[in-house]
């Protein structure tokens, strides 16, 4: 009897060991970026795109969600999924890349050591997946933008986007948030081009 139980005990011990091995979290970024549907407006002057700022609660790679049907004021984060960098960093890289594709002359970053007369400052206000029901969610990205020229405020605005998530999980939230970020960036480009005319 003992001989019959020995292989079973060994299998259970092995299963226990394997279950205690930590599984690395799934990591997401914004992907390679899709080409815009329409030809974006062209910027006629150099512009400095400052790093996107964000509140302290968004200053981590956490993939944040809210349960609007329970308590929308409580941000939560997925345990097994995260961004590869804080959302503000991902948004900064995407923003500079898209602006560089529309600028007639150049898009500068403060780290370049050279500044243009015009600076775009963007503040990330919200970046989360919002569940309206356990099986239904959407992205919510909100930003505030300031356009400053030679230290003087030229224009300011706010934009938001909230496309539905294709699935009620972290993967669906990441895809919807990327889509929302791209939509906000396209609106920022159009607004900036109009304000710099």
Residue frames as a rotation matrix with the C-alpha (Angstrom) as fourth column:
UNK 1
0.568 0.823 0.000 0.00
0.823 -0.568 0.000 0.00
0.000 0.000 -1.000 0.00
UNK 2
0.420 -0.502 -0.756 2.85
0.187 -0.767 0.613 2.32
-0.888 -0.399 -0.229 0.88
UNK 3
-0.624 -0.692 0.362 4.41
0.461 0.048 0.886 1.68
-0.631 0.720 0.290 -2.54
UNK 4
-0.124 0.678 0.725 1.19
0.969 -0.076 0.236 2.71
0.215 0.731 -0.647 -4.27
UNK 5
0.798 0.480 -0.364 0.91
0.575 -0.787 0.222 5.93
-0.180 -0.386 -0.905 -2.24
UNK 6
-0.020 -0.911 -0.411 4.53
0.545 -0.355 0.760 7.00
-0.838 -0.209 0.503 -2.82
UNK 7
-0.675 -0.245 0.696 4.07
0.735 -0.305 0.606 8.08
0.064 0.920 0.386 -6.49
UNK 8
0.332 0.886 0.325 0.88
0.760 -0.455 0.464 9.94
0.559 0.093 -0.824 -5.55
UNK 9
0.675 -0.156 -0.721 2.65
0.548 -0.549 0.631 11.80
-0.494 -0.821 -0.285 -2.76
UNK 10
-0.435 -0.900 0.008 5.52
0.619 -0.292 0.729 12.69
-0.654 0.322 0.684 -5.10
UNK 11
-0.407 0.361 0.839 3.06
0.798 -0.307 0.519 14.01
0.445 0.881 -0.163 -7.71
UNK 12
0.692 0.713 -0.113 1.26
0.659 -0.560 0.503 16.12
0.295 -0.422 -0.857 -5.12
UNK 13
0.321 -0.677 -0.663 4.56
0.549 -0.438 0.712 17.51
-0.772 -0.592 0.231 -3.84
UNK 14
-0.671 -0.575 0.469 5.64
0.691 -0.256 0.675 18.40
-0.268 0.777 0.569 -7.38
UNK 15
0.015 0.774 0.634 2.28
0.787 -0.400 0.470 20.07
0.617 0.492 -0.615 -8.09
UNK 16
0.769 0.252 -0.588 2.58
0.611 -0.563 0.557 22.10
-0.191 -0.787 -0.587 -4.88
UNK 17
-0.159 -0.924 -0.349 6.08
0.557 -0.376 0.741 23.26
-0.815 -0.076 0.574 -5.86
UNK 18
-0.657 -0.082 0.750 4.99
0.744 -0.237 0.625 24.22
0.127 0.968 0.216 -9.38
UNK 19
0.365 0.892 0.267 1.98
0.781 -0.450 0.434 26.17
0.507 0.050 -0.860 -8.11
UNK 20
0.640 -0.170 -0.749 4.24
0.543 -0.589 0.598 28.25
-0.543 -0.790 -0.285 -5.85
UNK 21
-0.493 -0.806 0.326 6.41
0.808 -0.286 0.515 29.40
-0.321 0.518 0.793 -8.78
UNK 22
-0.063 0.511 -0.857 5.44
0.077 -0.854 -0.515 33.06
-0.995 -0.098 0.014 -9.43
UNK 23
0.177 0.220 0.959 3.96
0.964 0.158 -0.214 33.77
-0.199 0.963 -0.184 -12.83
UNK 24
-0.822 -0.512 -0.250 5.38
0.459 -0.855 0.243 36.95
-0.338 0.085 0.937 -14.39
UNK 25
0.020 0.886 -0.463 2.74
0.165 -0.460 -0.873 39.63
-0.986 -0.059 -0.156 -14.99
UNK 26
0.193 0.130 0.973 1.50
0.980 0.029 -0.198 40.35
-0.054 0.991 -0.122 -18.49
UNK 27
-0.335 -0.396 -0.855 3.02
0.358 -0.893 0.274 43.63
-0.872 -0.215 0.441 -19.67
UNK 28
0.440 0.592 0.675 1.46
0.880 -0.132 -0.457 46.05
-0.181 0.795 -0.579 -22.14
UNK 29
-0.676 -0.452 -0.582 2.49
0.289 -0.889 0.355 49.12
-0.678 0.072 0.732 -24.11
UNK 30
0.097 0.763 -0.639 0.73
-0.420 -0.551 -0.721 51.18
-0.902 0.338 0.267 -26.80
UNK 31
0.480 0.060 0.875 1.99
0.602 0.703 -0.378 48.98
-0.638 0.709 0.301 -29.64
UNK 32
-0.461 -0.775 0.432 3.61
0.832 -0.209 0.513 50.22
-0.308 0.597 0.741 -32.85
UNK 33
-0.401 0.364 -0.841 0.92
-0.109 -0.930 -0.351 52.80
-0.910 -0.049 0.413 -33.52
UNK 34
0.079 0.536 0.840 -1.65
0.867 0.380 -0.324 52.88
-0.493 0.754 -0.435 -36.29
UNK 35
-0.872 -0.319 0.371 -1.50
0.478 -0.716 0.508 55.34
0.104 0.621 0.777 -39.17
UNK 36
-0.593 0.682 -0.427 -4.04
-0.139 -0.610 -0.780 58.16
-0.793 -0.404 0.456 -38.83
UNK 37
0.036 0.719 0.694 -7.21
0.754 0.435 -0.491 57.78
-0.655 0.541 -0.527 -40.88
UNK 38
0.914 0.281 0.291 -6.95
0.402 -0.714 -0.574 61.32
0.046 0.642 -0.766 -42.23
UNK 39
-0.021 -0.921 0.388 -3.96
0.672 -0.300 -0.677 63.45
0.740 0.247 0.626 -43.19
UNK 40
0.256 0.127 -0.958 -3.10
0.922 -0.331 0.203 65.33
-0.291 -0.935 -0.202 -39.97
UNK 41
0.984 0.066 0.167 -2.76
0.111 -0.955 -0.276 69.11
0.142 0.290 -0.946 -39.99
UNK 42
0.196 -0.980 0.041 0.79
0.759 0.125 -0.639 70.35
0.621 0.157 0.768 -40.48
UNK 43
0.680 -0.110 -0.725 2.51
0.531 -0.607 0.591 72.39
-0.505 -0.787 -0.354 -37.78
UNK 44
0.818 -0.288 0.497 4.28
0.315 -0.499 -0.808 75.35
0.481 0.817 -0.317 -39.36
UNK 45
0.333 -0.710 0.620 6.73
-0.732 -0.609 -0.305 76.05
0.595 -0.352 -0.723 -36.56
UNK 46
-0.561 -0.586 -0.584 9.00
0.038 0.687 -0.726 74.19
0.827 -0.430 -0.363 -34.18
UNK 47
0.485 0.693 0.533 7.34
-0.599 -0.180 0.780 73.09
0.637 -0.698 0.328 -30.97
UNK 48
-0.756 -0.644 0.116 8.70
-0.493 0.444 -0.748 71.75
0.430 -0.623 -0.653 -27.70
UNK 49
0.375 0.847 -0.376 6.62
-0.297 0.494 0.817 68.87
0.878 -0.195 0.437 -26.38
UNK 50
-0.313 -0.470 0.825 7.18
-0.914 -0.087 -0.396 68.68
0.258 -0.878 -0.402 -22.64
UNK 51
-0.908 -0.010 -0.419 6.96
0.085 0.974 -0.208 65.38
0.410 -0.225 -0.884 -20.78
UNK 52
0.059 0.997 0.054 3.38
-0.124 -0.046 0.991 64.55
0.990 -0.065 0.121 -19.86
UNK 53
-0.818 -0.264 0.511 2.71
-0.510 -0.078 -0.857 65.04
0.267 -0.961 -0.071 -16.15
UNK 54
-0.030 0.806 -0.591 0.36
0.048 0.591 0.805 62.92
0.998 -0.004 -0.056 -14.05
UNK 55
0.487 0.255 0.835 -0.95
-0.789 -0.281 0.546 62.75
0.374 -0.925 0.064 -10.48
UNK 56
-0.413 -0.757 0.507 0.87
-0.905 0.402 -0.137 60.55
-0.101 -0.515 -0.851 -7.99
UNK 57
0.101 0.512 0.853 -1.72
-0.430 0.795 -0.427 57.75
-0.897 -0.324 0.301 -8.19
UNK 58
0.976 0.218 -0.016 -0.95
-0.098 0.372 -0.923 57.33
-0.196 0.902 0.385 -11.91
UNK 59
0.378 -0.914 -0.149 2.82
-0.905 -0.331 -0.269 57.47
0.196 0.236 -0.952 -11.46
UNK 60
-0.306 -0.452 0.838 3.35
-0.509 0.821 0.257 53.70
-0.805 -0.348 -0.481 -11.69
UNK 61
-0.868 -0.068 -0.492 3.02
-0.479 0.375 0.793 50.95
0.131 0.924 -0.358 -14.32
UNK 62
-0.684 0.642 0.346 -0.23
0.154 0.591 -0.792 49.73
-0.713 -0.488 -0.504 -12.71
UNK 63
-0.815 0.567 0.118 -3.11
0.120 -0.034 0.992 49.01
0.566 0.823 -0.040 -15.08
UNK 64
-0.914 0.406 -0.006 -5.92
-0.151 -0.352 -0.924 50.82
-0.378 -0.843 0.383 -13.26
UNK 65
-0.581 0.814 0.032 -9.62
0.339 0.205 0.918 50.02
0.740 0.544 -0.395 -13.36
UNK 66
-0.851 0.418 0.318 -12.72
-0.510 -0.513 -0.690 51.33
-0.126 -0.749 0.650 -11.61
UNK 67
-0.715 0.699 -0.031 -15.99
0.688 0.711 0.148 49.60
0.125 0.084 -0.989 -10.78
UNK 68
-0.866 0.383 0.321 -18.51
-0.321 -0.919 0.231 52.31
0.383 0.097 0.919 -11.63
UNK 69
0.043 0.944 -0.328 -21.40
-0.173 0.330 0.928 50.01
0.984 0.017 0.178 -10.72
UNK 70
0.320 -0.002 -0.948 -19.97
0.819 0.503 0.275 49.60
0.476 -0.864 0.162 -7.20
UNK 71
0.684 -0.176 -0.708 -17.73
0.378 -0.745 0.550 52.56
-0.624 -0.644 -0.443 -6.27
UNK 72
0.744 -0.342 0.574 -16.23
0.546 -0.184 -0.818 54.63
0.385 0.922 0.049 -9.10
UNK 73
0.776 -0.440 0.452 -14.19
-0.525 -0.848 0.076 56.72
0.350 -0.296 -0.889 -6.65
UNK 74
0.525 -0.593 0.611 -11.96
-0.399 0.462 0.792 53.76
-0.752 -0.659 0.006 -5.77
UNK 75
0.409 -0.450 -0.794 -9.16
-0.853 0.121 -0.507 53.12
0.324 0.885 -0.334 -8.29
UNK 76
0.658 -0.212 0.723 -7.97
-0.223 0.862 0.455 49.50
-0.719 -0.461 0.520 -8.33
UNK 77
0.026 -0.686 -0.727 -5.16
-0.996 -0.080 0.039 47.81
-0.085 0.723 -0.685 -10.22
UNK 78
0.830 0.217 -0.513 -4.81
-0.358 0.914 -0.193 44.39
0.427 0.344 0.836 -11.86
UNK 79
0.618 -0.607 0.501 -2.50
-0.406 0.299 0.863 42.05
-0.674 -0.737 -0.062 -9.97
UNK 80
0.185 -0.549 0.815 -1.26
0.468 0.779 0.418 40.04
-0.864 0.304 0.401 -12.94
UNK 81
0.290 -0.054 0.956 -1.07
0.933 -0.207 -0.295 42.79
0.214 0.977 -0.010 -15.58
UNK 82
0.351 -0.225 -0.909 0.69
0.364 -0.862 0.354 46.13
-0.863 -0.455 -0.221 -15.91
UNK 83
0.987 -0.149 -0.067 2.10
-0.137 -0.524 -0.841 48.67
0.090 0.838 -0.538 -18.37
UNK 84
0.416 -0.904 -0.097 5.81
0.814 0.418 -0.402 48.48
0.404 0.088 0.910 -19.22
UNK 85
-0.814 -0.577 0.062 6.13
0.494 -0.745 -0.448 52.06
0.305 -0.335 0.892 -17.92
UNK 86
-0.461 0.679 -0.572 3.87
0.380 -0.431 -0.818 54.61
-0.802 -0.595 -0.059 -16.22
UNK 87
0.320 0.705 0.633 1.08
0.883 0.020 -0.469 55.80
-0.344 0.709 -0.616 -18.58
UNK 88
0.809 -0.035 -0.587 2.47
-0.090 -0.994 -0.066 59.36
-0.581 0.106 -0.807 -18.67
UNK 89
-0.251 -0.965 -0.080 5.78
-0.366 0.018 0.930 58.04
-0.896 0.262 -0.358 -20.07
UNK 90
-0.448 0.169 0.878 4.01
0.699 0.678 0.226 55.97
-0.557 0.715 -0.422 -22.72
UNK 91
0.644 0.761 0.081 1.83
0.678 -0.519 -0.520 58.94
-0.354 0.390 -0.850 -23.64
UNK 92
0.444 -0.571 -0.691 4.86
-0.324 -0.821 0.470 61.25
-0.835 0.015 -0.549 -23.87
UNK 93
-0.598 -0.729 0.334 6.63
0.006 0.412 0.911 58.93
-0.802 0.546 -0.242 -26.31
UNK 94
-0.204 0.614 0.762 3.53
0.923 0.380 -0.059 58.49
-0.326 0.692 -0.644 -28.47
UNK 95
0.736 0.501 -0.455 2.76
0.401 -0.865 -0.302 62.22
-0.545 0.040 -0.837 -28.39
UNK 96
0.101 -0.795 -0.598 6.26
-0.426 -0.578 0.696 63.22
-0.899 0.184 -0.397 -29.52
UNK 97
-0.678 -0.331 0.656 6.27
0.340 0.650 0.680 60.57
-0.651 0.684 -0.328 -32.23
UNK 98
0.142 0.835 0.531 2.93
0.957 0.022 -0.290 61.73
-0.254 0.549 -0.796 -33.66
UNK 99
0.760 0.087 -0.644 3.86
0.067 -0.996 -0.055 65.41
-0.647 -0.001 -0.763 -33.45
UNK 100
-0.298 -0.941 -0.158 7.16
-0.208 -0.097 0.973 64.69
-0.932 0.323 -0.167 -35.21
UNK 101
-0.523 0.158 0.837 5.17
0.743 0.565 0.358 63.20
-0.417 0.810 -0.413 -38.11
UNK 102
0.487 0.821 0.298 3.16
0.872 -0.435 -0.226 66.42
-0.056 0.370 -0.928 -38.48
UNK 103
0.490 -0.329 -0.808 5.77
0.168 -0.873 0.458 69.11
-0.856 -0.360 -0.372 -37.89
UNK 104
0.981 -0.159 0.115 7.11
0.074 -0.244 -0.967 70.95
0.182 0.957 -0.227 -40.92
UNK 105
0.296 -0.930 0.219 10.36
-0.641 -0.363 -0.676 71.71
0.709 0.060 -0.703 -39.16
UNK 106
-0.554 -0.623 -0.552 10.94
-0.023 0.674 -0.739 70.04
0.832 -0.397 -0.388 -35.80
UNK 107
0.754 0.652 0.082 9.57
-0.169 0.072 0.983 68.71
0.635 -0.755 0.165 -32.54
UNK 108
-0.306 -0.934 0.188 11.89
-0.336 -0.079 -0.939 69.18
0.891 -0.350 -0.289 -29.62
UNK 109
0.613 0.365 -0.701 12.09
0.548 0.442 0.710 67.70
0.569 -0.819 0.071 -26.15
UNK 110
0.898 -0.271 0.345 13.46
-0.419 -0.767 0.486 69.73
0.133 -0.581 -0.803 -23.22
UNK 111
0.627 -0.687 0.369 16.19
0.143 0.566 0.812 67.07
-0.766 -0.456 0.453 -22.85
UNK 112
0.630 -0.380 0.677 17.48
0.760 0.123 -0.638 68.00
0.159 0.917 0.367 -26.32
UNK 113
-0.234 -0.731 -0.641 19.01
0.806 -0.514 0.293 71.11
-0.544 -0.448 0.710 -24.77
UNK 114
-0.989 -0.001 0.151 17.27
0.096 -0.775 0.625 73.34
0.116 0.632 0.766 -27.31
UNK 115
-0.336 0.920 -0.201 13.88
0.589 0.039 -0.807 74.94
-0.735 -0.390 -0.555 -26.80
UNK 116
-0.517 0.297 0.803 11.48
0.687 -0.415 0.596 76.48
0.510 0.860 0.010 -29.27
UNK 117
-0.869 0.234 0.437 9.40
-0.356 -0.908 -0.222 79.54
0.344 -0.348 0.872 -28.55
UNK 118
0.111 0.993 0.050 6.26
-0.881 0.075 0.467 77.41
0.460 -0.096 0.883 -28.31
UNK 119
-0.924 -0.380 0.049 5.81
-0.348 0.777 -0.524 74.65
0.161 -0.501 -0.850 -25.72
UNK 120
0.129 0.947 -0.294 2.98
-0.505 0.318 0.803 72.15
0.854 0.045 0.519 -25.38
UNK 121
-0.858 -0.305 0.413 2.33
-0.504 0.346 -0.791 70.94
0.098 -0.887 -0.451 -21.85
UNK 122
0.010 0.858 -0.514 -0.06
-0.420 0.470 0.776 68.05
0.907 0.208 0.365 -21.26
UNK 123
-0.665 -0.108 0.739 -1.34
-0.742 0.212 -0.636 66.83
-0.088 -0.971 -0.221 -17.91
UNK 124
-0.562 0.453 -0.692 -2.85
0.012 0.841 0.540 63.36
0.827 0.295 -0.478 -17.67
UNK 125
-0.414 0.504 0.758 -5.93
-0.879 -0.439 -0.188 63.55
0.238 -0.744 0.624 -15.44
UNK 126
0.328 0.565 0.757 -7.44
-0.642 0.721 -0.260 60.08
-0.693 -0.400 0.600 -15.86
UNK 127
-0.258 -0.406 -0.877 -6.21
-0.877 0.479 0.036 56.85
0.405 0.778 -0.480 -17.42
UNK 128
-0.690 0.086 0.719 -8.34
-0.466 0.708 -0.531 53.91
-0.554 -0.701 -0.448 -16.36
UNK 129
-0.779 0.525 -0.341 -10.66
0.047 0.592 0.804 51.13
0.625 0.611 -0.486 -17.47
UNK 130
-0.672 0.617 0.409 -14.17
-0.713 -0.390 -0.582 51.81
-0.199 -0.683 0.703 -16.17
UNK 131
-0.902 0.410 -0.136 -16.56
0.366 0.893 0.263 48.90
0.229 0.187 -0.955 -15.60
UNK 132
-0.535 0.805 0.255 -20.21
-0.775 -0.588 0.232 49.90
0.336 -0.073 0.939 -15.97
UNK 133
0.744 0.632 0.215 -21.16
-0.668 0.701 0.249 46.25
0.007 -0.329 0.944 -15.29
UNK 134
0.312 -0.681 0.662 -19.09
-0.317 0.582 0.749 43.13
-0.896 -0.443 -0.034 -14.53
UNK 135
0.072 -0.247 0.966 -19.12
0.719 0.684 0.121 42.17
-0.691 0.686 0.227 -18.22
UNK 136
0.567 0.176 0.805 -18.95
0.742 -0.534 -0.406 45.63
0.359 0.827 -0.433 -19.80
UNK 137
0.271 -0.553 -0.788 -16.20
0.582 -0.558 0.591 48.25
-0.767 -0.619 0.171 -19.62
UNK 138
0.831 -0.090 0.548 -14.69
0.424 -0.536 -0.730 51.19
0.359 0.840 -0.407 -21.47
UNK 139
-0.288 -0.946 -0.148 -11.47
0.928 -0.238 -0.286 53.17
0.236 -0.220 0.947 -21.41
UNK 140
0.890 0.455 -0.016 -11.36
0.450 -0.874 0.182 56.66
0.069 -0.170 -0.983 -19.97
UNK 141
-0.264 -0.964 -0.013 -8.49
0.964 -0.264 0.029 58.99
-0.031 -0.005 1.000 -20.86
UNK 142
0.865 0.493 0.095 -8.69
0.491 -0.870 0.043 62.67
0.104 0.009 -0.995 -19.90
UNK 143
-0.240 -0.969 -0.061 -5.99
0.971 -0.239 -0.021 65.30
0.005 -0.064 0.998 -20.42
UNK 144
0.822 0.305 -0.480 -5.55
0.303 -0.949 -0.084 69.03
-0.481 -0.076 -0.873 -19.95
UNK 145
0.105 -0.787 0.607 -3.32
0.992 0.044 -0.115 70.87
0.064 0.615 0.786 -22.43
UNK 146
0.656 -0.033 -0.754 -1.56
0.166 -0.968 0.188 74.24
-0.736 -0.249 -0.630 -22.27
UNK 147
0.396 -0.556 0.731 0.18
0.868 -0.034 -0.496 75.98
0.301 0.830 0.469 -25.16
UNK 148
0.657 -0.281 -0.699 2.79
0.331 -0.726 0.603 78.46
-0.677 -0.628 -0.384 -23.99
UNK 149
0.503 -0.520 0.691 4.77
0.725 -0.181 -0.665 80.89
0.471 0.835 0.285 -26.16
UNK 150
-0.321 -0.767 0.556 7.73
0.190 -0.627 -0.755 82.78
0.928 -0.136 0.347 -24.70
UNK 151
-0.936 -0.103 -0.336 6.40
0.333 0.046 -0.942 82.15
0.112 -0.994 -0.008 -21.20
UNK 152
-0.650 0.757 -0.074 2.90
-0.702 -0.634 -0.324 83.43
-0.292 -0.159 0.943 -22.05
UNK 153
-0.493 0.571 0.656 -0.19
0.303 0.820 -0.486 81.21
-0.816 -0.040 -0.577 -22.08
UNK 154
-0.914 0.139 -0.380 -1.57
-0.403 -0.393 0.827 81.18
-0.034 0.909 0.415 -25.61
UNK 155
0.014 0.937 -0.348 -4.35
-0.770 0.232 0.594 78.60
0.638 0.260 0.725 -25.29
UNK 156
-0.861 -0.216 0.461 -5.62
-0.467 0.695 -0.547 75.83
-0.202 -0.686 -0.699 -23.05
UNK 157
0.046 0.882 -0.469 -8.15
-0.866 0.269 0.421 73.03
0.498 0.386 0.776 -23.41
UNK 158
-0.399 -0.097 0.912 -9.22
-0.615 0.766 -0.188 69.61
-0.680 -0.635 -0.365 -22.17
UNK 159
-0.143 0.335 -0.931 -9.88
-0.847 0.445 0.290 66.43
0.512 0.830 0.220 -24.14
UNK 160
-0.301 0.032 0.953 -11.24
-0.629 0.744 -0.224 63.02
-0.717 -0.667 -0.204 -23.25
UNK 161
-0.242 0.247 -0.938 -11.95
-0.799 0.498 0.337 59.74
0.551 0.831 0.076 -25.02
UNK 162
-0.366 0.187 0.912 -13.80
-0.747 0.525 -0.408 56.64
-0.554 -0.831 -0.052 -23.86
UNK 163
-0.182 0.300 -0.936 -14.05
-0.811 0.492 0.316 53.79
0.556 0.817 0.154 -26.39
UNK 164
0.765 0.500 0.406 -15.54
-0.641 0.651 0.406 50.47
-0.061 -0.571 0.819 -25.24
UNK 165
-0.347 -0.871 0.347 -13.17
-0.811 0.465 0.356 47.68
-0.471 -0.158 -0.868 -24.29
UNK 166
-0.175 0.274 -0.946 -13.33
-0.784 0.542 0.302 44.60
0.595 0.795 0.120 -26.54
UNK 167
0.077 0.206 -0.976 -13.28
0.381 0.898 0.220 42.33
0.921 -0.388 -0.009 -23.47
UNK 168
0.752 0.317 0.577 -13.91
-0.351 -0.549 0.758 42.89
0.558 -0.773 -0.302 -19.73
UNK 169
0.764 -0.588 -0.266 -10.36
0.621 0.559 0.549 42.12
-0.174 -0.585 0.792 -18.64
UNK 170
0.261 -0.754 -0.603 -6.86
0.119 -0.595 0.795 43.60
-0.958 -0.279 -0.066 -18.53
UNK 171
-0.622 -0.511 0.594 -6.10
0.610 0.160 0.776 42.81
-0.492 0.844 0.212 -22.19
UNK 172
0.109 0.762 0.639 -9.32
0.949 -0.271 0.162 44.47
0.297 0.588 -0.752 -23.33
UNK 173
0.804 0.158 -0.573 -8.64
0.430 -0.820 0.378 47.46
-0.411 -0.550 -0.727 -21.07
UNK 174
-0.161 -0.955 -0.248 -5.11
0.279 -0.285 0.917 47.89
-0.947 0.079 0.312 -22.44
UNK 175
-0.568 -0.010 0.823 -6.38
0.821 0.063 0.567 47.85
-0.057 0.998 -0.027 -26.04
UNK 176
0.473 0.840 0.267 -9.16
0.830 -0.526 0.185 50.34
0.296 0.135 -0.946 -25.30
UNK 177
0.644 -0.297 -0.705 -6.83
0.323 -0.730 0.603 52.66
-0.693 -0.616 -0.374 -23.38
UNK 178
-0.515 -0.836 0.189 -4.36
0.489 -0.105 0.866 52.64
-0.705 0.538 0.463 -26.28
UNK 179
-0.276 0.523 0.806 -7.18
0.907 -0.135 0.398 53.51
0.317 0.842 -0.438 -28.67
UNK 180
0.763 0.587 -0.273 -8.34
0.647 -0.696 0.312 56.31
-0.006 -0.415 -0.910 -26.34
UNK 181
0.178 -0.797 -0.577 -4.80
0.349 -0.497 0.794 57.68
-0.920 -0.342 0.190 -26.01
UNK 182
-0.685 -0.431 0.588 -4.40
0.670 -0.054 0.741 57.77
-0.287 0.901 0.326 -29.80
UNK 183
0.172 0.838 0.519 -7.76
0.896 -0.352 0.271 59.56
0.410 0.418 -0.811 -30.19
UNK 184
0.775 0.059 -0.629 -6.76
0.449 -0.751 0.484 62.20
-0.444 -0.658 -0.608 -27.63
UNK 185
-0.248 -0.954 -0.167 -3.40
0.423 -0.262 0.867 62.70
-0.871 0.145 0.469 -29.35
UNK 186
-0.487 0.120 0.865 -5.04
0.862 -0.096 0.498 63.25
0.143 0.988 -0.056 -32.74
UNK 187
0.633 0.763 0.131 -7.32
0.708 -0.639 0.301 65.88
0.314 -0.098 -0.944 -31.19
UNK 188
0.499 -0.551 -0.669 -4.33
0.384 -0.552 0.741 67.52
-0.777 -0.626 -0.064 -29.51
UNK 189
-0.549 -0.730 0.407 -2.52
0.676 -0.101 0.729 67.76
-0.491 0.676 0.550 -32.86
UNK 190
-0.106 0.601 0.792 -5.50
0.862 -0.341 0.374 69.43
0.496 0.723 -0.482 -34.53
UNK 191
0.833 0.440 -0.336 -6.02
0.554 -0.667 0.499 71.84
-0.005 -0.602 -0.799 -31.65
UNK 192
0.154 -0.871 -0.467 -2.31
0.453 -0.358 0.817 72.76
-0.878 -0.337 0.339 -31.51
UNK 193
-0.578 -0.346 0.738 -2.17
0.810 -0.135 0.571 73.35
-0.099 0.928 0.358 -35.29
UNK 194
0.322 0.785 0.530 -5.19
0.758 -0.549 0.352 75.68
0.567 0.288 -0.772 -35.05
UNK 195
0.848 0.025 -0.530 -3.79
0.441 -0.590 0.677 77.56
-0.295 -0.807 -0.511 -32.05
UNK 196
-0.065 -0.975 -0.214 -0.41
0.473 -0.219 0.853 78.10
-0.879 -0.046 0.475 -33.77
UNK 197
0.189 0.177 0.966 -1.85
0.978 -0.124 -0.169 79.63
0.090 0.976 -0.197 -36.97
